[in-house]
Amino acid sequence: MDLSPRPARRGLRLAAVTSSAVLLSLAAGTLPAQAAPGTSGAPAAAVAERHGPRLDREALRASLDAIRQAGMYGTYSAVRDGSAHWRGASGIADTDTKRPVRPGFEHRVGSITKTFTAVAVLQQVHAGRIDLDAPIGRYLPGLVPGEQGRSITVRMLLNHTSGLGDHIAAAFPGIVEDPAKALDAGRFRHWAPEELIRLGLAAPSPEPRGTYSYSNTNYLIIGELLREVTGQDPERYITRNVIRKAGLRHTYFPRTPYLTGPHSKMYESMYGMIDPPRDYSVYDMSWGGVAGNLVSTMDDINSFYRQLLTGRLIGPAELREMKTTVPTYEAPPGEEVVMHYGLGLYTTKLSDGRWYWGHDGGVFGAGTMALSSEDGRRQVALGMNLMKYQRIGDHGYPEPHAIDHALMRHVEGALAGAPTAPTPKAAPSARTAAPALTALPSAAAPGPLLSADPLKR
């Protein structure tokens, strides 16, 4: 999911769509593959530790290079199969200096933050301080008052069935008309969560309550719930009780607009409306809060999901709650819904016929996807430094790009060992396409591959 707003041009219906739908289509095998145009860039750099029989490092390196060749500036990936590991990077971190990307770069992981936040809530559920099915107004009557406070439960906030709109668009006025100006104006603006929540509560409801509809505002409210029941700043609580418990050494909530460790620049294209793409690696991420402010590395992300899925961060009862899901979209008659969202965690079916767990994330200029087998043994986490590279078609929605196909092939190759070429079919309609799989983080929708929302998904 990603944290970026889904801006729309005049006459275009972008407000209702994210790149997730593009990748979801690919994962479901509904779009034909495209030829990848060649681009220049630094060659792939790979670091191999212990290689198991199922990790084909040459194939992984080649498929990562294919993402760069399809037009991505730079990308890095970490793959794991049991005790076997592979890390690689391909492309450039800076379009001016041509500095290469490296496998261990720190990266803004957007809505992957939501999984960390949900784990913190479930710890409090285990302690008896939070009831998942209690109305949020029981805990925060002043913040979510009236009918909304009485009817929206904690669970609805965590699985995006609250019916609340998203605060992102209102936080970046003018983003539809002039996205570069809007993003530049917000670069150093610091938001209090209460301000953003007010914007979200006032936003139009995209779907009726009880129906999945991704909203970053849900998780800002969850952050304030954590503050109320723990008496601590939610970022501090998550750091002490989730990040440190998992032993993650390169994962943190930044205190300033700057990243502290080695990282890439992060370029936002906004579907070609920012041309050339502009670097937004320096940004005050208070607009994302505990919905998408986290910085991490691909190795740390894999370690986190492996520990979560194997029961090391929360108990079995809480993990079952986390994996209790709702469909993320309405499938046409006779077709299967291939993505379901739980509590800060989703599951998606790839072309190998298996279901994987994880999340994706996107902020302005940075996209991330992370998927794991249910036992946590087989994993891939991938970051990229160019977002919303797609263009808008005549129908008003982002067209699939060669990068999307290359991303899917790398992810499927990492997880299944041999990616399956998608079978050409009609693409799903925007109404039925799931708001998930995306190669570009936005801020509102989750998906097995990057979202188009800057926090989206």
MOVENNOR-V915279 format. One record per residue. D_CENTER is the distance of its C-alpha to the mean C-alpha in Angstrom with 2 decimals. Layout:
d_center=D_CENTER
d_center=D_CENTER
This chain:
d_center=3.07
d_center=4.44
d_center=7.65
d_center=10.08
d_center=12.81
d_center=13.70
d_center=17.08
d_center=19.88
d_center=23.10
d_center=26.37
d_center=26.97
d_center=23.43
d_center=21.29
d_center=17.97
d_center=17.46
d_center=16.83
d_center=14.56
d_center=11.36
d_center=10.88
d_center=9.29
d_center=12.91
d_center=14.09
d_center=12.39
d_center=13.18
d_center=16.66
d_center=16.81
d_center=15.80
d_center=18.46
d_center=20.89
d_center=21.78
d_center=21.77
d_center=24.23
d_center=23.38
d_center=24.09
d_center=26.03
d_center=24.15
d_center=26.00
d_center=26.97
d_center=25.86
d_center=27.16
d_center=25.42
d_center=25.89
d_center=26.29
d_center=23.99
d_center=24.64
d_center=24.28
d_center=25.04
d_center=26.21
d_center=27.15
d_center=28.64
d_center=28.11
d_center=28.45
d_center=29.97
d_center=26.73
d_center=25.06
d_center=26.36
d_center=25.63
d_center=27.24
d_center=25.17
d_center=21.92
d_center=23.17
d_center=24.28
d_center=21.07
d_center=19.16
d_center=21.99
d_center=21.61
d_center=18.20
d_center=20.06
d_center=23.02
d_center=21.10
d_center=20.40
d_center=17.47
d_center=18.85
d_center=17.54
d_center=15.30
d_center=15.51
d_center=15.04
d_center=16.23
d_center=17.70
d_center=19.69
d_center=22.29
d_center=24.17
d_center=25.94
d_center=25.31
d_center=22.77
d_center=21.93
d_center=20.19
d_center=20.29
d_center=19.58
d_center=20.69
d_center=21.41
d_center=21.83
d_center=20.31
d_center=22.67
d_center=24.09
d_center=27.32
d_center=28.25
d_center=26.62
d_center=25.63
d_center=23.82
d_center=20.41
d_center=20.78
d_center=19.03
d_center=18.93
d_center=17.43
d_center=15.56
d_center=12.23
d_center=10.09
d_center=6.83
d_center=5.55
d_center=4.23
d_center=5.14
d_center=8.22
d_center=8.69
d_center=9.91
d_center=12.29
d_center=13.46
d_center=14.18
d_center=16.12
d_center=18.14
d_center=19.05
d_center=20.14
d_center=22.30
d_center=24.00
d_center=24.42
d_center=26.21
d_center=28.33
d_center=29.38
d_center=28.21
d_center=25.63
d_center=26.27
d_center=23.26
d_center=25.48
d_center=27.12
d_center=26.72
d_center=24.75
d_center=27.97
d_center=29.69
d_center=27.76
d_center=27.04
d_center=29.85
d_center=30.04
d_center=26.37
d_center=25.84
d_center=29.43
d_center=31.38
d_center=30.33
d_center=26.59
d_center=27.22
d_center=29.51
d_center=27.46
d_center=23.78
d_center=23.24
d_center=20.96
d_center=19.61
d_center=18.91
d_center=16.79
d_center=14.75
d_center=14.35
d_center=14.12
d_center=17.68
d_center=19.31
d_center=19.96
d_center=19.03
d_center=17.94
d_center=15.41
d_center=16.82
d_center=14.88
d_center=17.46
d_center=20.35
d_center=19.23
d_center=19.51
d_center=22.78
d_center=23.85
d_center=20.49
d_center=21.64
d_center=24.99
d_center=24.25
d_center=20.62
d_center=21.82
d_center=24.27
d_center=21.89
d_center=19.32
d_center=22.29
d_center=23.84
d_center=20.92
d_center=20.47
d_center=22.59
d_center=22.60
d_center=22.08
d_center=21.17
d_center=22.36
d_center=20.05
d_center=23.00
d_center=23.14
d_center=19.60
d_center=20.15
d_center=23.36
d_center=21.68
d_center=19.28
d_center=22.28
d_center=24.22
d_center=21.72
d_center=22.69
d_center=21.49
d_center=19.65
d_center=20.65
d_center=23.32
d_center=22.68
d_center=22.03
d_center=19.92
d_center=16.16
d_center=14.67
d_center=11.31
d_center=12.32
d_center=11.19
d_center=14.92
d_center=14.98
d_center=13.40
d_center=15.66
d_center=18.49
d_center=17.47
d_center=17.71
d_center=21.16
d_center=22.06
d_center=21.48
d_center=23.62
d_center=26.29
d_center=26.71
d_center=26.42
d_center=28.12
d_center=25.67
d_center=23.11
d_center=19.79
d_center=18.27
d_center=21.54
d_center=21.56
d_center=18.13
d_center=19.31
d_center=22.62
d_center=21.82
d_center=18.48
d_center=17.87
d_center=21.62
d_center=22.28
d_center=19.94
d_center=21.84
d_center=18.96
d_center=20.74
d_center=18.23
d_center=15.62
d_center=16.40
d_center=15.98
d_center=17.75
d_center=20.91
d_center=21.38
d_center=19.63
d_center=20.25
d_center=18.70
d_center=21.49
d_center=21.18
d_center=21.16
d_center=18.30
d_center=17.86
d_center=18.19
d_center=15.18
d_center=16.30
d_center=15.45
d_center=17.40
d_center=16.46
d_center=17.81
d_center=20.89
d_center=21.82
d_center=21.45
d_center=23.80
d_center=23.81
d_center=20.18
d_center=20.30
d_center=19.07
d_center=17.00
d_center=16.53
d_center=18.95
d_center=17.59
d_center=18.19
d_center=14.87
d_center=16.77
d_center=15.42
d_center=12.06
d_center=13.99
d_center=12.87
d_center=9.97
d_center=8.31
d_center=11.29
d_center=11.11
d_center=12.37
d_center=12.77
d_center=13.94
d_center=13.06
d_center=16.13
d_center=15.30
d_center=11.94
d_center=14.06
d_center=16.76
d_center=14.84
d_center=13.72
d_center=17.23
d_center=18.92
d_center=17.07
d_center=17.89
d_center=21.41
d_center=22.23
d_center=22.61
d_center=20.56
d_center=21.59
d_center=24.52
d_center=24.83
d_center=25.26
d_center=22.12
d_center=20.12
d_center=21.70
d_center=20.62
d_center=16.99
d_center=17.33
d_center=19.21
d_center=17.17
d_center=17.61
d_center=17.19
d_center=14.40
d_center=16.95
d_center=20.67
d_center=21.88
d_center=25.17
d_center=28.22
d_center=28.50
d_center=24.90
d_center=22.48
d_center=19.19
d_center=16.92
d_center=13.88
d_center=14.38
d_center=12.53
d_center=14.20
d_center=14.02
d_center=10.54
d_center=10.32
d_center=10.56
d_center=12.98
d_center=13.50
d_center=16.71
d_center=17.06
d_center=20.32
d_center=22.02
d_center=22.27
d_center=20.41
d_center=17.63
d_center=14.80
d_center=12.63
d_center=9.22
d_center=5.55
d_center=2.62
d_center=1.63
d_center=5.02
d_center=8.37
d_center=11.76
d_center=12.51
d_center=9.76
d_center=6.95
d_center=5.89
d_center=6.10
d_center=8.28
d_center=10.90
d_center=14.27
d_center=17.50
d_center=18.61
d_center=21.11
d_center=18.71
d_center=21.02
d_center=19.15
d_center=15.79
d_center=13.75
d_center=11.12
d_center=10.85
d_center=10.29
d_center=11.68
d_center=13.53
d_center=14.09
d_center=12.02
d_center=13.28
d_center=16.09
d_center=17.02
d_center=20.08
d_center=21.04
d_center=23.52
d_center=26.65
d_center=25.00
d_center=22.75
d_center=19.39
d_center=17.48
d_center=19.37
d_center=17.93
d_center=18.41
d_center=19.83
d_center=16.77
d_center=14.80
d_center=17.65
d_center=17.86
d_center=14.26
d_center=14.97
d_center=18.29
d_center=17.13
d_center=14.63
d_center=17.34
d_center=20.00
d_center=18.43
d_center=18.08
d_center=21.18
d_center=23.32
d_center=24.16
d_center=21.84
d_center=23.39
d_center=23.95
d_center=22.76
d_center=25.75
d_center=26.42
d_center=26.35
d_center=25.82
d_center=22.27
d_center=21.15
d_center=21.77
d_center=19.24
d_center=20.49
d_center=19.76
d_center=16.64
d_center=13.68
d_center=10.86
d_center=8.32
d_center=8.70
d_center=8.20
d_center=9.16
d_center=8.44
d_center=5.90
d_center=7.85
d_center=7.58
d_center=8.44
d_center=7.38
d_center=5.63
d_center=6.75
d_center=8.21
d_center=7.39
d_center=5.14
d_center=5.32
d_center=8.32
d_center=8.13
d_center=8.52
d_center=6.63
d_center=6.65
d_center=6.76
